Amino acid sequence: MDVYTSKDDPAMTAATVSPLPEDKQPLVARLIDGLEAPALQWLSGYLAGVAVQRQGGGRPAPAEPVSVAETQARLTIVYGSQTGNAKRLAEELGRRASSAGLVARVVRADVYPLRELKQERLLYIVISTQGDAEPPDDARTLVEFLGSQRAPKLDGLHYAVLGLGDSSYPDFCAIGRQLDERLAALNAQRLLPAGEADVDVETVAQPWLEQALQHAREQLKTSTPLAKVTPLRTARSVPAWHREQPFEAPVLLNQRITGRGSDRDVRHLELSLEGSGLRYAPGDALGVWPTQSPALVDALLRAVQLDGEMAVRVAEEERPLRAWLSDRRELTQLTRPFFSAHAERCGDAALRELLQPASRDALATLFSRWQVLDLLRHHPAPWTADALVAALRPLAPRLYSIASSQAVVGEEVHLTVSHVDYALDGEARWGAASRYLSGRSENDTAPVFIEANERFRLPADERDIVMIGPGTGVAPFRAFVQERAERGASGRNWLLFGNPHFDSDFLYQVEWQQALKNGQLHRLDLAFSRDQSDKIYVQHRLREQGRRLYEWLDSGAHLYVCGDASRMAKDVHQTLIAIVAGQSGRTAEDAEAWLNQLIQQGRYARDVY
């Protein structure tokens, strides 16, 4: 179905007269206020890239070349991040290094000058693995370059890699391991084993950062810094509420937005941030710390025949077993480390066989269906309370794309949450955070924090945007359209949305229709997959509108994709390759290279999970 309509920073002294118009100078001051060195370095590269594009160039302008003496006297930290964790850890390492008197720079992978790699003497890489062994979008070029014949020998380089991933996927931290092994193959010297951090990132990351900093001190202790570095700000502005200290946000509204007859329970939640001081931008995510269902905790305790009131000590903290399972341990997602530990305890040959490389697909299928409780029930094994808590993965917050513009809703934040709820062996199973949030009533609270997503931002100028968001992937685009309408942006907004049924699954239908009527949304293409005999998805609508889509992109539009990484995002990407090839006469390989160039320029961004 198609529905459419047309419709000077005061702290800086300039040596020359600024070329900026007077009305733009306060905007620049506001933009850089509070930013630290890593963010300012990235911003300078981004703006240089914009300048090149507007002068008719393509790729962002590379950073200015540096001398060999400079590279030998500093630590370079390169990060590739999809959700922000790798960026956060890289910047933390950079701050620690600077505080220790070392010269350090933190660079996002897609703006790192690859020509400098053969000059580097100390390089740390912090990188995540996405879904099925894929690099984050901002590190694709770096990973491809290092894996190619063009990569130079790195005999003088000392390096270390910190990988981030999710052990519920078979290829846990695959990209981190790949880069670690490749750098060694290029004759670089490994300083410490590659770190492999699970979704409870800090457990592995913090010890790794300490070791990395110590090695950096040793490597650079004979080097003389080129200049004393003075911090841009005497104190870093840290929000009062953050990941380790979340804000208890009152629930203002919890409303089901799928209709009668839908097999999906999708909720629109509105939470109050009043008094928190928390700020967010369209494209950011809200982190939520869930609590496990008491019914699930009770069932698990029965399965292992343990008393929930037994005291369990971890490090310096002692709590009842029930409390550890309720709000400190992951129960709804199986992980390879726990599966392996349980296989050893029960001595089941079939479980051990599933851990072999040849059984990768079978294990992935099992992980997609079973939770911890199912493994414990189907393959009983003796566990002590201490061993169980030690083996289970620490509970991690869930990130939800924010579905509101703060410029419109003020001290509120809105979410679009699909309640993961299914039956297995005749019993209910659910997702930890979606069940927790779906069960929150008005006047309840939820512990939350803001997770910035700088790779998923509206264009700073008035360019057109294309938004592809089936299912709950539409959430950030509600924020995008609200924001663009509030600031009176002149660029056109095109949304492609899909779900099973028009009558019951058209999320925010009234809002989209009103946005079309008001000229805030200029085109809306819909794909309701099960309203006809042949299933229709958003990629089918993309093909139908291939000519128009390519014209928008070729004219400078920004493209955004949000939703499921395992299937939808891959299918959409392959469809985009076919469209670009068909409309431009490029080969499929050149079409993909063109799309990768858009990724590098920040014009093709994905928020996938």
C-alpha positions as CSV (number, residue, x, y, z in Angstrom):
1,M,0.0,0.0,0.0
2,D,1.3,3.5,-0.9
3,V,0.2,6.7,0.7
4,Y,2.0,9.8,-0.4
5,T,1.8,13.6,-0.9
6,S,4.1,16.2,-2.2
7,K,4.4,18.8,-0.5
8,D,32.6,32.3,17.8
9,D,33.3,30.4,20.4
10,P,34.2,33.2,23.0
11,A,37.0,31.1,24.4
12,M,38.8,31.1,21.0
13,T,40.7,34.0,19.5
14,A,40.6,34.1,15.7
15,A,43.6,35.3,13.7
16,T,41.4,36.3,10.8
17,V,37.9,37.5,10.4
18,S,35.4,34.6,10.6
19,P,33.8,33.7,7.3
20,L,30.7,32.5,9.3
21,P,27.5,34.6,9.0
22,E,26.7,36.4,12.3
23,D,23.6,34.3,12.9
24,K,25.6,31.1,12.6
25,Q,28.3,32.0,15.1
26,P,26.1,31.4,18.3
27,L,25.1,28.0,16.9
28,V,28.8,27.0,16.6
29,A,29.4,28.1,20.2
30,R,26.5,26.0,21.4
31,L,27.6,23.0,19.3
32,I,31.1,22.8,20.8
33,D,30.1,23.8,24.3
34,G,31.0,20.9,26.6
35,L,32.7,18.8,24.0
36,E,36.0,17.2,24.9
37,A,39.0,16.6,22.7
38,P,37.9,13.3,21.0
39,A,34.5,14.8,20.1
40,L,36.1,18.0,18.8
41,Q,38.6,16.0,16.7
42,W,35.8,14.0,15.2
43,L,33.8,17.1,14.5
44,S,36.7,18.8,12.7
45,G,37.0,15.8,10.4
46,Y,33.3,15.6,9.8
47,L,33.1,19.3,8.9
48,A,36.1,18.9,6.6
49,G,34.2,16.1,4.9
50,V,31.1,18.2,4.4
51,A,33.3,20.9,2.9
52,V,34.7,18.5,0.4
53,Q,31.2,17.2,-0.5
54,R,29.9,20.7,-1.2
55,Q,32.9,21.5,-3.3
56,G,32.1,18.4,-5.4
57,G,34.3,15.9,-3.7
58,G,33.2,12.5,-2.4
59,R,34.8,11.0,0.7
60,P,35.4,13.0,3.8
61,A,38.7,14.8,3.9
62,P,41.4,12.8,5.7
63,A,43.1,14.2,8.7
64,E,46.3,16.2,8.2
65,P,49.3,13.9,7.9
66,V,51.6,13.6,10.9
67,S,55.3,12.9,11.2
68,V,56.8,9.6,12.3
69,A,58.1,11.3,15.4
70,E,54.6,12.2,16.4
71,T,53.3,8.6,15.9
72,Q,56.2,7.2,18.0
73,A,55.4,9.5,20.9
74,R,51.7,8.8,21.2
75,L,49.0,6.2,21.8
76,T,46.3,5.9,19.1
77,I,43.0,4.5,20.1
78,V,40.6,3.5,17.3
79,Y,37.1,2.4,18.0
80,G,34.3,0.9,15.9
81,S,30.9,1.2,17.7
82,Q,27.3,0.5,16.8
83,T,25.5,1.2,20.0
84,G,28.0,3.4,21.8
85,N,29.8,1.0,24.2
86,A,33.0,0.8,22.2
87,K,33.1,4.5,21.8
88,R,32.5,5.0,25.6
89,L,35.3,2.6,26.5
90,A,37.8,4.1,24.0
91,E,37.2,7.6,25.3
92,E,37.6,6.4,28.9
93,L,40.9,4.8,27.9
94,G,41.9,8.1,26.2
95,R,41.1,10.1,29.3
96,R,43.0,7.7,31.6
97,A,46.0,7.9,29.3
98,S,45.9,11.7,29.2
99,S,45.6,11.9,33.0
100,A,48.7,9.7,33.2
101,G,50.6,12.2,31.2
102,L,50.6,10.3,27.9
103,V,49.9,11.8,24.5
104,A,46.8,10.0,23.2
105,R,44.2,10.4,20.5
106,V,40.9,8.7,20.2
107,V,39.6,8.2,16.6
108,R,36.5,6.7,15.2
109,A,37.4,4.0,12.7
110,D,35.8,5.6,9.6
111,V,37.8,8.8,10.0
112,Y,41.1,7.1,10.9
113,P,43.7,7.9,8.1
114,L,44.6,4.4,7.0
115,R,47.9,5.7,5.4
116,E,49.1,6.3,9.0
117,L,48.8,2.7,10.0
118,K,52.3,1.8,8.9
119,Q,53.7,4.7,10.9
120,E,51.9,3.8,14.2
121,R,54.0,2.5,17.1
122,L,51.2,2.0,19.7
123,L,47.7,1.2,18.6
124,Y,44.7,0.0,20.6
125,I,41.5,-1.0,18.9
126,V,38.1,-1.2,20.7
127,I,35.5,-2.8,18.4
128,S,32.1,-4.5,18.6
129,T,30.8,-7.4,16.7
130,Q,27.2,-7.1,15.3
131,G,24.8,-9.9,14.9
132,D,26.2,-12.7,12.7
133,A,29.9,-11.7,12.8
134,E,29.6,-8.3,11.1
135,P,31.7,-5.2,12.0
136,P,29.9,-2.0,13.1
137,D,29.1,0.3,10.2
138,D,31.8,2.8,11.1
139,A,34.5,0.2,11.0
140,R,33.7,-1.6,7.8
141,T,36.4,0.1,5.8
142,L,39.1,-0.5,8.4
143,V,38.2,-4.2,8.7
144,E,38.2,-4.6,4.9
145,F,41.5,-2.8,4.5
146,L,43.3,-4.8,7.2
147,G,42.0,-8.0,5.6
148,S,43.1,-7.0,2.1
149,Q,46.4,-7.4,0.2
150,R,46.8,-3.6,0.5
151,A,47.4,-3.8,4.3
152,P,51.1,-3.1,5.0
153,K,53.5,-5.0,7.1
154,L,53.5,-3.6,10.6
155,D,56.8,-4.7,12.0
156,G,57.2,-1.7,14.3
157,L,53.7,-1.7,15.7
158,H,52.7,-2.7,19.3
159,Y,48.9,-3.3,19.6
160,A,46.0,-4.6,21.7
161,V,42.4,-5.3,20.8
162,L,39.3,-5.2,23.0
163,G,36.4,-6.9,21.4
164,L,32.8,-6.4,22.4
165,G,29.9,-8.8,21.7
166,D,27.0,-10.9,22.9
167,S,27.7,-14.5,23.8
168,S,24.2,-15.5,23.0
169,Y,25.4,-15.4,19.3
170,P,27.7,-18.2,18.0
171,D,30.3,-15.8,16.6
172,F,30.9,-14.0,19.9
173,C,33.5,-11.2,19.5
174,A,34.4,-12.5,16.0
175,I,35.5,-9.1,14.7
176,G,37.8,-8.4,17.6
177,R,39.5,-11.8,17.2
178,Q,39.7,-11.3,13.5
179,L,41.6,-8.0,13.8
180,D,43.8,-9.3,16.6
181,E,44.9,-12.3,14.5
182,R,45.3,-10.2,11.4
183,L,47.5,-7.6,13.1
184,A,49.7,-10.4,14.4
185,A,49.9,-11.9,10.8
186,L,51.1,-8.5,9.6
187,N,54.0,-8.7,12.0
188,A,52.7,-6.4,14.7
189,Q,53.5,-7.3,18.3
190,R,50.6,-8.1,20.6
191,L,50.9,-6.5,24.0
192,L,48.2,-8.4,25.7
193,P,45.6,-11.0,24.8
194,A,42.5,-9.7,23.0
195,G,39.7,-8.9,25.5
196,E,36.3,-10.4,24.8
197,A,33.6,-8.5,26.7
198,D,30.1,-9.7,26.8
199,V,27.0,-7.5,27.2
200,D,28.0,-7.0,30.8
201,V,30.8,-5.0,29.3
202,E,32.6,-3.7,32.4
203,T,33.4,-7.2,33.8
204,V,36.0,-7.8,31.1
205,A,36.6,-4.2,29.9
206,Q,37.8,-2.6,33.1
207,P,40.6,-5.1,33.9
208,W,41.6,-4.9,30.2
209,L,41.7,-1.1,30.3
210,E,44.0,-1.2,33.3
211,Q,46.4,-3.6,31.6
212,A,46.3,-1.6,28.4
213,L,47.1,1.6,30.3
214,Q,50.0,0.0,32.1
215,H,51.5,-1.3,28.8
216,A,51.0,2.2,27.2
217,R,53.0,3.7,30.1
218,E,55.8,1.2,29.5
219,Q,55.8,1.7,25.8
220,L,55.9,5.5,25.9
221,K,58.0,6.0,29.1
222,T,61.1,6.9,27.1
223,S,59.1,9.1,24.7
224,T,59.0,12.8,25.2
225,P,55.6,14.4,24.6
226,L,55.8,16.9,21.8
227,A,53.9,19.5,23.9
228,K,52.1,19.7,27.2
229,V,48.4,19.1,26.5
230,T,46.0,21.3,28.4
231,P,42.5,20.0,28.8
232,L,39.8,22.0,27.0
233,R,37.8,22.0,30.2
234,T,39.0,21.7,33.8
235,A,36.3,19.3,34.7
236,R,34.3,16.8,32.7
237,S,30.6,17.3,32.8
238,V,29.1,14.0,34.0
239,P,25.3,13.6,34.1
240,A,23.9,13.0,37.5
241,W,22.2,9.9,36.1
242,H,24.0,7.4,33.9
243,R,24.3,3.7,33.2
244,E,25.7,2.8,36.7
245,Q,23.4,5.3,38.4
246,P,20.1,5.2,36.6
247,F,17.2,7.6,37.1
248,E,13.9,6.2,38.5
249,A,11.6,7.6,35.8
250,P,7.9,7.7,36.7
251,V,5.6,6.0,34.1
252,L,3.1,8.4,32.7
253,L,1.4,6.2,30.2
254,N,1.6,2.5,29.1
255,Q,-0.7,1.9,26.2
256,R,-1.1,-1.0,23.8
257,I,-1.0,0.3,20.2
258,T,-1.6,-2.9,18.3
259,G,-5.3,-3.6,17.7
260,R,-7.7,-6.3,18.5
261,G,-6.7,-9.5,16.8
262,S,-3.0,-8.8,16.5
263,D,-0.6,-11.5,17.6
264,R,1.8,-8.8,18.7
265,D,1.6,-6.8,21.9
266,V,3.3,-3.5,21.2
267,R,3.3,-0.8,23.8
268,H,3.7,3.0,23.7
269,L,5.3,4.1,26.9
270,E,5.8,7.7,28.2
271,L,8.1,8.3,31.1
272,S,8.8,11.5,33.0
273,L,12.4,12.8,33.2
274,E,11.3,15.8,35.3
275,G,14.1,16.9,37.7
276,S,16.7,14.5,36.2
277,G,18.4,17.0,33.9
278,L,18.7,14.2,31.3
279,R,18.9,15.4,27.7
280,Y,18.6,13.4,24.5
281,A,18.6,14.0,20.8
282,P,16.6,12.2,18.1
283,G,18.4,8.9,17.3
284,D,19.5,8.3,20.9
285,A,18.5,5.3,22.9
286,L,17.0,4.9,26.4
287,G,18.8,2.3,28.6
288,V,16.5,0.4,30.9
289,W,17.5,-1.9,33.8
290,P,14.9,-4.6,34.0
291,T,14.0,-6.9,36.9
292,Q,13.3,-10.6,36.2
293,S,9.8,-11.9,36.7
294,P,9.3,-13.5,40.1
295,A,7.5,-16.4,38.4
296,L,10.6,-17.1,36.3
297,V,12.9,-16.8,39.4
298,D,10.8,-19.3,41.3
299,A,10.7,-21.8,38.4
300,L,14.5,-21.6,38.1
301,L,15.0,-22.2,41.8
302,R,12.8,-25.2,41.6
303,A,14.7,-26.5,38.6
304,V,18.1,-26.4,40.5
305,Q,16.5,-27.3,43.9
306,L,18.0,-24.4,45.7
307,D,16.7,-22.2,48.5
308,G,16.3,-18.6,47.3
309,E,17.2,-17.2,50.7
310,M,20.7,-18.8,50.7
311,A,23.3,-16.1,51.0
312,V,25.7,-15.7,48.1
313,R,28.8,-13.5,48.1
314,V,30.3,-12.0,45.0
315,A,33.4,-9.9,45.5
316,E,32.4,-7.7,48.5
317,E,28.7,-8.0,48.1
318,E,26.5,-10.6,49.8
319,R,22.8,-11.0,48.8
320,P,20.2,-13.8,48.9
321,L,20.3,-16.1,45.8
322,R,16.8,-14.9,44.9
323,A,18.0,-11.3,44.8
324,W,20.9,-12.2,42.6
325,L,18.7,-14.0,40.1
326,S,16.0,-11.3,40.2
327,D,18.0,-8.2,39.3
328,R,21.6,-9.1,38.8
329,R,21.7,-12.2,36.5
330,E,20.6,-12.9,32.9
331,L,17.9,-15.6,32.8
332,T,16.0,-15.1,29.5
333,Q,19.0,-15.5,27.2
334,L,21.3,-18.5,26.9
335,T,25.0,-17.8,26.5
336,R,27.7,-20.0,25.3
337,P,29.8,-19.8,28.5
338,F,26.9,-20.9,30.7
339,F,25.9,-23.6,28.2
340,S,29.4,-24.9,28.2
341,A,29.6,-24.9,32.0
342,H,26.3,-26.7,32.3
343,A,27.4,-29.3,29.7
344,E,30.4,-30.1,31.8
345,R,28.3,-30.4,35.0
346,C,25.8,-32.8,33.5
347,G,28.3,-34.7,31.4
348,D,25.8,-34.9,28.5
349,A,27.6,-35.8,25.2
350,A,24.8,-34.3,23.1
351,L,25.4,-30.9,24.7
352,R,29.2,-31.1,24.2
353,E,28.6,-32.0,20.6
354,L,26.5,-28.8,20.1
355,L,29.6,-26.8,21.2
356,Q,31.6,-28.2,18.3
357,P,32.2,-25.9,15.2
358,A,30.2,-28.3,13.0
359,S,27.1,-27.8,15.1
360,R,27.2,-24.0,14.9
361,D,23.8,-23.7,13.2
362,A,22.1,-26.2,15.5
363,L,23.4,-24.3,18.6
364,A,22.2,-21.0,17.2
365,T,18.7,-22.5,16.6
366,L,18.6,-23.8,20.2
367,F,19.7,-20.4,21.6
368,S,16.9,-18.7,19.7
369,R,14.3,-21.0,21.4
370,W,15.6,-22.0,24.8
371,Q,16.2,-19.9,27.9
372,V,18.3,-20.8,30.9
373,L,15.3,-22.6,32.5
374,D,14.8,-24.8,29.5
375,L,18.4,-26.0,29.6
376,L,18.2,-26.7,33.3
377,R,15.0,-28.7,32.9
378,H,15.9,-30.8,29.8
379,H,19.4,-31.6,31.1
380,P,19.4,-31.6,34.9
381,A,22.7,-31.1,36.7
382,P,23.8,-30.3,40.3
383,W,24.5,-26.6,41.0
384,T,25.5,-24.8,44.1
385,A,24.2,-21.3,44.7
386,D,27.6,-19.8,44.5
387,A,28.5,-21.7,41.3
388,L,25.2,-20.8,39.6
389,V,25.6,-17.1,40.3
390,A,29.2,-17.2,39.1
391,A,28.3,-19.0,35.9
392,L,25.3,-16.9,34.8
393,R,25.9,-13.8,32.8
394,P,25.4,-10.5,34.8
395,L,22.2,-8.8,33.8
396,A,22.8,-5.9,31.3
397,P,20.5,-3.0,30.5
398,R,18.4,-3.1,27.3
399,L,18.5,-0.2,24.9
400,Y,15.4,1.1,23.2
401,S,15.4,3.7,20.4
402,I,13.7,6.8,21.7
403,A,10.4,7.6,20.0
404,S,10.1,11.3,20.8
405,S,11.8,14.6,20.2
406,Q,12.6,16.4,23.5
407,A,12.0,19.7,21.7
408,V,8.3,18.6,21.5
409,V,7.7,16.5,24.7
410,G,9.9,18.4,27.1
411,E,10.8,16.5,30.2
412,E,9.4,13.2,28.9
413,V,10.8,10.3,26.9
414,H,8.7,8.0,24.8
415,L,9.3,4.3,23.8
416,T,7.8,1.8,21.4
417,V,8.2,-1.6,23.0
418,S,7.2,-5.0,21.6
419,H,6.4,-7.5,24.4
420,V,8.4,-10.6,23.5
421,D,6.0,-13.3,24.6
422,Y,5.7,-16.9,23.3
423,A,5.0,-20.4,24.3
424,L,7.5,-23.3,24.6
425,D,6.5,-26.8,25.7
426,G,3.1,-25.4,26.7
427,E,4.6,-22.7,29.0
428,A,5.0,-19.0,28.6
429,R,8.4,-17.5,27.8
430,W,9.2,-13.8,27.5
431,G,11.9,-11.2,27.1
432,A,13.1,-9.8,30.4
433,A,12.9,-6.1,29.6
434,S,9.9,-6.1,27.4
435,R,7.9,-8.0,30.1
436,Y,9.2,-5.7,32.8
437,L,8.2,-2.5,30.8
438,S,4.9,-3.9,29.6
439,G,4.0,-4.6,33.3
440,R,4.8,-1.1,34.5
441,S,1.7,0.8,35.5
442,E,1.2,4.6,35.9
443,N,3.0,5.8,39.0
444,D,5.4,2.9,38.8
445,T,9.0,3.8,38.0
446,A,11.7,2.4,35.7
447,P,15.5,2.8,36.2
448,V,16.7,4.5,33.0
449,F,19.6,6.4,31.4
450,I,20.4,8.0,28.1
451,E,22.7,6.2,25.6
452,A,23.8,8.7,22.9
453,N,24.0,7.4,19.3
454,E,26.0,9.9,17.3
455,R,26.0,7.7,14.3
456,F,22.2,8.0,14.0
457,R,21.6,11.7,13.7
458,L,19.4,13.9,11.5
459,P,21.4,15.9,9.0
460,A,22.6,19.3,10.3
461,D,21.3,20.9,7.1
462,E,18.0,20.8,5.3
463,R,18.5,17.6,3.2
464,D,15.8,15.1,2.4
465,I,15.7,12.0,4.5
466,V,14.5,8.4,3.8
467,M,13.5,6.4,6.8
468,I,13.1,2.6,6.7
469,G,11.5,1.2,9.9
470,P,9.3,-1.9,9.9
471,G,7.7,-2.9,13.2
472,T,9.1,-1.1,16.3
473,G,12.0,0.1,14.1
474,V,9.7,3.0,13.3
475,A,10.3,4.4,16.8
476,P,13.2,6.8,16.1
477,F,11.5,8.1,13.0
478,R,8.6,9.3,15.1
479,A,11.3,11.4,16.9
480,F,12.8,12.4,13.6
481,V,9.5,13.7,12.1
482,Q,8.6,15.5,15.4
483,E,12.0,17.2,15.5
484,R,12.0,18.3,11.8
485,A,8.5,19.7,12.2
486,E,9.4,21.6,15.4
487,R,12.4,23.3,13.8
488,G,10.7,23.9,10.5
489,A,13.2,21.9,8.5
490,S,12.5,22.3,4.7
491,G,13.9,18.9,3.7
492,R,11.4,16.2,2.6
493,N,10.7,13.2,4.9
494,W,9.9,9.8,3.4
495,L,8.9,6.9,5.6
496,L,8.7,3.2,4.7
497,F,6.9,1.1,7.3
498,G,5.9,-2.5,7.4
499,N,4.1,-4.9,9.7
500,P,1.8,-8.0,9.4
501,H,-1.7,-6.4,9.1
502,F,-3.0,-2.9,8.3
503,D,-6.0,-3.1,10.6
504,S,-4.2,-4.2,13.8
505,D,-0.5,-3.5,13.3
506,F,-0.3,0.0,11.8
507,L,1.7,1.6,14.6
508,Y,1.0,5.4,15.1
509,Q,-1.4,5.3,12.2
510,V,-3.2,8.5,13.2
511,E,0.0,10.4,13.8
512,W,1.4,9.5,10.3
513,Q,-1.8,10.4,8.6
514,Q,-1.9,13.8,10.4
515,A,1.8,14.3,9.5
516,L,1.0,13.7,5.8
517,K,-2.0,16.1,6.0
518,N,0.2,18.8,7.6
519,G,3.0,18.4,5.2
520,Q,5.4,17.2,7.9
521,L,5.7,13.8,6.1
522,H,6.0,13.9,2.3
523,R,5.8,10.3,1.4
524,L,4.6,7.2,3.2
525,D,5.0,3.7,1.7
526,L,3.4,0.8,3.6
527,A,4.0,-3.0,3.4
528,F,1.6,-5.2,5.4
529,S,3.0,-8.6,4.8
530,R,0.0,-10.8,5.5
531,D,-2.9,-8.8,4.1
532,Q,-2.6,-10.7,0.8
533,S,-1.5,-14.2,-0.3
534,D,2.0,-13.1,-1.4
535,K,3.9,-11.6,1.5
536,I,5.1,-8.0,0.9
537,Y,7.9,-6.4,2.9
538,V,9.5,-3.0,3.0
539,Q,12.2,-4.3,0.5
540,H,9.4,-4.9,-2.0
541,R,8.3,-1.3,-1.7
542,L,11.9,-0.2,-2.1
543,R,12.1,-2.0,-5.4
544,E,8.9,-0.5,-6.6
545,Q,10.2,2.9,-5.8
546,G,13.8,2.2,-6.9
547,R,14.0,5.1,-9.4
548,R,12.7,7.7,-7.0
549,L,14.8,6.3,-4.1
550,Y,18.0,6.5,-6.2
551,E,17.1,10.1,-7.3
552,W,16.7,11.1,-3.7
553,L,20.0,9.5,-2.6
554,D,21.9,10.8,-5.7
555,S,20.7,14.3,-4.8
556,G,22.1,14.1,-1.3
557,A,19.4,12.6,0.8
558,H,20.2,10.8,4.0
559,L,19.1,7.2,4.4
560,Y,18.2,5.5,7.8
561,V,17.4,1.9,8.6
562,C,16.1,0.7,12.0
563,G,15.0,-2.7,13.1
564,D,16.0,-6.4,13.1
565,A,19.6,-6.9,12.2
566,S,19.4,-10.7,11.5
567,R,17.0,-10.5,8.5
568,M,15.4,-7.2,7.7
569,A,18.6,-5.0,7.7
570,K,20.4,-7.6,5.5
571,D,17.5,-7.9,3.1
572,V,17.2,-4.2,2.8
573,H,20.9,-3.7,2.2
574,Q,20.9,-6.3,-0.6
575,T,17.8,-4.6,-2.1
576,L,19.6,-1.2,-2.0
577,I,22.6,-2.7,-3.8
578,A,20.3,-4.0,-6.5
579,I,18.5,-0.7,-6.8
580,V,21.7,1.4,-7.1
581,A,23.1,-1.1,-9.6
582,G,19.9,-1.1,-11.7
583,Q,19.4,2.7,-11.6
584,S,23.0,3.8,-12.1
585,G,24.4,1.1,-14.4
586,R,27.0,0.1,-11.8
587,T,28.0,-3.4,-11.1
588,A,26.8,-4.9,-7.9
589,E,30.3,-4.6,-6.4
590,D,30.5,-0.9,-7.4
591,A,26.9,-0.3,-6.1
592,E,27.9,-1.7,-2.7
593,A,31.0,0.4,-2.7
594,W,28.8,3.5,-3.4
595,L,26.6,2.6,-0.5
596,N,29.6,2.1,1.7
597,Q,30.7,5.5,0.8
598,L,27.4,6.9,2.0
599,I,28.0,5.0,5.3
600,Q,31.4,6.7,5.6
601,Q,29.9,10.1,4.9
602,G,27.2,9.6,7.5
603,R,24.5,9.6,4.9
604,Y,23.5,5.9,5.4
605,A,23.0,5.1,9.0
606,R,21.6,1.9,10.7
607,D,20.2,1.4,14.1
608,V,19.8,-2.4,14.1
609,Y,19.5,-5.0,16.9
